[in-house]
């Protein structure tokens, strides 16, 4: 499908969390997509909050033409939606290929499309529907169909099936795989955050229209020099199991090894978490658990090393790019930077296992000049590959292919 853009065209953006400039990585990805598109055409944002809150919509409202929140389907309404899907012969056929749906897709089934379509004025001239994540692909497809949108773009961001399999969640991984195989071939374009994920989903689901759109961050103006006080920092959404596992590894196995060489070292852990999930971590000496922090600037300014010891994951790690933007050196596992165009020893220090990670951290704490040089080179890599001026045109070419980019 294709269409020439005119002054009246717009995009409907379907997101599983309120887009934002900071905080949750998924929200930041959504915010990046919105910022790339909104200057070109009006954007109507619909949030179905199956992956995070939709409480703060002030920033989104400043970017979008309209903003709405659609309540996810809970147990009390699931039977009604299932009956509606079974009554529709076309949806029934797709359900036979995908049932049971992944959990988040069950909370945002394709029959929610009617609620969304009814809220869009009949005069709206849509050029595209952009749906985020695999589990919103069915809903996005039905919204595009209901509004006769000429283009459907699905931003996978992460390779959800691969991540779930790596975590041992095989039933949910298989559900994601069934959904992706049934619905993604109907999209005009599928976006991923890295070439690694693009190759994986292209082969697994038989897709021929996969475009890599990495995450992006704006460099911080005049970041302060490294303070040299032995402060480590971890930032991440701690309701996300890979991040929670990384923090446990950092506190219980890496930090004690670092302290053998640097007894005064401290660690700050920032990110929203489930009640009680970090109680044991908070009991460790020298560890501060801060929860959600709206402004991360001061925490990065006080950090000497950002540590990202992820063991599982996909996409491009936006928190690694955030550390680059704040000109802070990063010690990470190879998994944590997979898909990023970075070099070990040049942009980051990579290591596997608690002993090697601890050694890398101590190396940078003992050599501030090397740490500063590492951060400076990482900043140059960020400016070359992962800033909005570089990534934004890739978003626009995928979503708005007929619009000529501004010079």
N, C-alpha and C positions, 0 to 999 in steps of 0.2 A: 504493500500500500504506500502511496505517496501523495503529497498535496503541495501545491504552491502556497506559501504564506502570504497573507494580506494583513492590513492594519488591524483587522478585527479579530485575528486569531488569538488563541490563548492555550494554555496547558493546564490540565488537571493533574495535580501532584498528590498521589496517595501514599501516605507515610505511616509506619507503625509506631511512631513516637514523634513528639513535637520537635521540628527542626530547631537547631540552636547553633550558636557560634562556639560554645564551649561546653564542658561537662562530659556527658555520655558520648562515647565514640560513635555510636549509631546516630545519635542526634546531630553530632557534628558533621557526619557524612551527609545527612539530609539537609543540613544547613548549607553545606558547600554546593550541593546540587541546586538548591533554591537560589542561592546568590548568583550562580552562573546563568540561570535562565531568566530570572525576574527582570533584569535590565533590558532584555530583548522583547519579551511578550508578557502580557498579564498572566499571572499564575493564580489558580484557585487551589488552595491547600485543603485536603481532607485528611484528618488524622484519625486512624483507628488504633487506639493505644494498646496494642497487644504485646509490645516489647518495651514499654516504658511509659512514663506519665505524659499527659497533655495539659499540665497545669499552667505553665507559663507560656502564653501565646503572644505576648506583647511584641517580641522581636519578629515573630512570624508575620503578625498583622502589619508590621511596618514594611515588610517585603512583598507580601502577597496582596492580590486584589480582594480575595475573600478567604476566610479561614473557618472551617467547621470541624467539630469533633463528633464522630459516630461511635456510639457505645458498642463495644464488642458483645458478641453473643455469649450469654452464660447458659448454665444448665436449664434454667427455667424457659428459655426460648429456643433451645437447640432442636427440640422435636418439631417445632413449627417450620424451621428452616430446612430440616432434613426432608420433611414432607413436601415442601415447595420444590426442592431439588429433584426429588423422585418423580414429581408430577410433570417436570419439564423433560421431554424425551432427550434433548441434546445434553442437558446437564446430567441426566441419569446415565447416559453413556460414558461421560467423563468420570462420573463418580465410580462406575464399575472398574475403571482403570486406577483410581486413586484411593479408594476407601481402604482402611480408615484414614482420614486426613491427619496431617501433623497437628499438634495441639494448637499452635497459633493460627493455622489455617482454619481450624474448627471454630475459633473465636471470631474469624473474619471470613465467613463462607461467601461464595459468589452470590448468594441470594440477598446479601446486604446491599448489592448494587442498586436495587430499587430505591433505598433510602438516600443514596448518594445522587442518583440521577434526578430524583424529584426535587432536589435542592439546587439544581443548575438551571438557570433561565433558558427557555426554549430558543432564544435568539443567540445564545453563545455559539461562537464559531471556533470549535476546538481543532487544534492541529495535532495534539497528542495527549495521551494519558501516560504518565510516568508512575509506575508502581515500584515501591522499594521492597526488596527481599523476596525470596522464592515463595514464602507462605502467603504473600499478598498477590501473587500472580493470578490465581483464579478470580479473585475479586476485581483486580485491575482489568482483566480480560472482559469480564461482564460489564464493567462500567464503560469501557471503550465501545463495546457492542451496543449498549443501551443509548449512548450518546452519539453513536455513529462517528466516533473519532477515527481519522484515517491512519493513525499510528499508535502502536502500543510499545512502550519501552519498559523493560523490567530491569531494575538495578539489583543484581544479586548481592553486591558488596562482598560477603563471605561465601565460600563454598560450604554451605550448611551441612550437606550430606557428609562430606569428608571430615568436618570437625566433629560431628556427632559420632561417627564411626571411631575416630581416634579417642573419644571419651568413653567408648564402650556402650553408647546408647543406640544399639543397633535397630531396635524397633522404630524409633523416631527417625533414624537415618533412612531406613527403608521407606518410611512414609514420605519423607522429603523427596527421595529419589523417584517414587511413583508420581508424585505431584509434578516434579520438574519435567519428567519424561512426557507427561500428558499435556502440560500447559505451556511450557517454554517454547516449543516449536511454533506456536501460534503468535509469538511476539515478533515484532519487526526487528527489534534489536535487544540483545541481552548485554548488560554491562557487568563487568567484574572490576575489582580493585587492583588486580595484579595479573600479569601474564601467566603466572603459574596456575592461578584459578581459571583463567580463560582457557588454557589448554585442557585442563581437567574436565570442565563442564562441556566444552565443545565436543570432546570425544565421548564422554559418558552419555550425554543426552542427544547426540547427533545434531548439534546446532551449527549453523554456518554463518550466523550474524552476531558474533560476540565481539564487543569492543572493550578495550581496557581503559578505564577511567580511574586513575589513582586518587587517593585522598590528597588534600592540599591544606597547607597552613600558611598564614602570613607571618613572616619573621617579626620578632619583637624589636622595636626600635631601641637602640642603645642598651642592650642587656648588660647588667653589672658584671664585673669580673668574678671568677670563682672565689667564694669566701675563704676556702681553706680551713674549714672547721670540722671536717670529717662527717658531713651530713649526707646521708643517702636518701633517695626519694623514690617511691613507687606510686604511680597514678593509674587508676583503672576502675572500671565498673565492677565492683566486688559482688554483685549479684550474678555475674557471669562466671561460670565454674572454672574455666582456664585461668582467669585472673586470681580467683580465690586460691587455687592450687599453687600459683606462682608466689603469692604472698606467704603461704605456709612454708614453701621451700626456702624462700628468702629469710624468713624469721628463724625457722627451726634448724636449718642446715647451713646456709651461707653465712648469715650474720655472725654466728659463734666463731666460724673460721676466720672471718675478717677481724674480729676482736682480738684474736691471738696476736696479730701484728699491730693493730690499731685499737687499743682498749677503749678509747674515748669515742669511737664512732657511734653515731645515732642513725635511726631510720624513721622516716615519716611515711605513713601509708594514707593515701587520700583516695576516696571513692565511696559511693553509696553501697550499702551492704544490707543483707537481711538481718533482722534482730538476732543477736546472739552469735552470729556466724564468726565474729572476730574476737570473741571474749578471750580465748586462749592467747591469741596473738598480742592483744593489748596488755597481757600480764608480763611480757618479756621486758627486761630492763633495757632502757634506751629506745624503746619503740613507742611511737605516738600514732594512734589511729584517729584520723581527723574526720572521717566521714565525707559527705559532700561539701566541697568548698567552691563557692561561686566564682571567686577570682583566684586563679592558680599562680598568677604572676609572682607574688611574694614568696610562695613556697619554692618555685623554681629558682628565684633569686638567691635563696638561702641554701640551695643544694649544691654539693660538690660533684656528685655522681648520680645519674638516674639509672636505676636497675630494672631490667625487663626480663625476668627469667621464665618466660612462657615455655610450657611443654607441649601445648596444643593450640591450634588456632588456624585462621585463614584470612584472606584479604590482606590489606596493608595496614599495619598497626599505626593508627593515627596518633597514639600516645608517644611512639618513637619520633614521629615527625614533630610533635609538640615540643619534645625535649630539644630537637634540633632548632626549632624556632626560637626557643629561649636560650640558645647557645650553651647547652649543658651537655657534657660528655655522657655517652650511653654505654653501659655494659649489658649485653643481652645474649640470649641463646640464639642459635641459627634460626630456630622456628619463629622467634620474635621479629625477625627482619626479613623473613621469606617473602619474596615478591617486591622488595624494595631494592633500588639500584644503589646499594651501599657496599663498601669494601672493608673487610676486616683489617683492623690496624690503621685504617685511614679515616673512616667516618665513625666507626664503632669498634669496640673490643668484643669479640664473640668468644663464647666458651660454652662447653657442655659439662654438666655435673657440678655439684656444690664446691668441690675443691678448686676446679678451674675457674669458676665464676668468682669465688672469693679472691683468688690470686689476681684476676683481672681488676677487681675493685681496688685491692691494695696497691696494685701497680699505679693506678691513676691517683690515688690518695697520696702516694709517696712522691709523685712526679707531677706537680701542678702545671708545669710548662707543657708536658705531653698531653695532659687532660685538656688544657685550653686549646692546644693545636688541633686535637681531635674534634672538639666542639666547633672550632672555626671551619674546618674542612667539611663537617657535617652541614653547617649552615650554607656553604657554597653548593653542596649537593641538593639541599632543600630548594635553593633559589633556582637551580637549573631544571629540576624535575617536578617539584611538589608545591608550587605556589599557585594561587588562583589565576594569575595571568597566563600560566602554562596549561593548567588543567581545565580552566573554564571553557576555552574553545573546544576542547574534546567533548565536554558535556553538551555544548550547543550543537556541535556537528552531529551528535548521536540523536538528540531529541528534536532539534530544529534543522534538519538537513538542507532545507531549501532557503534558509535565511543566510544572506551574505554576511560574513563576519566583518565587524567594523575594523577599519585599518588601525 
